[in-house]
Amino acid sequence: MTTTYDLTSLAADQLAAAHRSPHGRAAELLVREDPLLRQSVIALTEGSALEEHNAPHAASLQVLRGRVRLTAASGDAELATGELRVIPQERHGLVALTDAVVLLTAVTA
């Protein structure tokens, strides 16, 4: 059976959870198709960050709400609501320029 997700509601729920979190972050794994595909909704309050980390085999980031900065050695990129970007194959991080919610799609193998 295929599941349908309401990304608008999930974004609101995760952003509310991020505001309650001492770290200003919240996330929910939506899709886990072993062993390859993962999709997660990640919320960050303004000024919160995901510290630099290794890139999966392939990934993209779609902004559902707000503005973020994707940081990487090859250059930073600012993304706003409705924009999608492939994540570079290098260590990278994410900073919320406003309260923000993103959909991370990752291929892990």
N, C-alpha and C positions, 0 to 999 in steps of 0.2 A: 504494500500500500504506500502511495506517495503522500507525503505530508506537505501541506501548504503553510507558509509562514507569513504573518503580518509584520513586515519589517518596521512599519511605522509604530505599532504598539510595542514591539520588542525594543526599539530604540528608546522610546519613552520610559519603559520599565528599567532598562539597563542604565539610563542616565540618572533616574531617580536612585537606583542602587549605588551608582558612583558617588552621588552627593552624600549618601549615608556612609560611604567607605572612608576610613582615615587616609587612604592612599589616593582617593579621587578616581578610582578605576573600578570597573565591573565588566564582566564578560560572560557570555553564554555560548557554548558549543551547540550549533544547530544541526549540522550535518557531519556525520562521521561514516564515510564509506570506506571501510578498511580494505586494503592498507593505504590507500592513496589520497583520498579527498577529505579535507576538513573545511568547514565554513563556520565562522564565529562572528557574533556581534560583540563589539568592544566599545565601551563608553568611557570617556575621559572628561573630567571637569576641566575648565579653563586653567591652563598652566601645568596640568598633570602630564606625565610622560610615561612611555614604555622605554626603558633604557635600551641602549644598543644591544642587539642580539643577532645571532646568525640567521641567514635567510634559509627558508625551506627550498626544496628543489625548484619549485615554481610557485609564485603567489601574486595575488593582486589585492588592491585595497580600494574599496568604494566608499565614499563618504555619504552617509545617510543623513547626517545633520551636522552643521557647524563647519569649522575650518581646522585643518591640521597641517603640521609640517612633517614630512617624511625626511629624515636625515640620513645621509650616507656619504661615504668618502668621495663618491663620484659627483656629489652635489645634492643640495636640498631641493625639495619640491613642496610648494604649498598647494593644498587641495581644498576645495569647497564642496558644499552639498551638491550631489549629483555627479561629481567627477570620479573617475576611476583611473588607476595607474598600476602598471606592473611594478612589483617591488624588485629592486635590483638584486642581482646575485652577489651580495656582499653584506657585511654587517650593517645594520641600519637601526634606527630608532623612530619613535613617533612622539610628537608634542602636540597637545591640544592648544590651539590659538584662541579658541572659544570653547564653550561646552560642545562636545562633539561625540558622534557615534559613527563607527565604521563597520563595514562588513569585510572581514578578512577571508579570502579564499586561498587555500594552500594545498599544493600537491606535494606529498611528503616522500614519495619514492619515484 
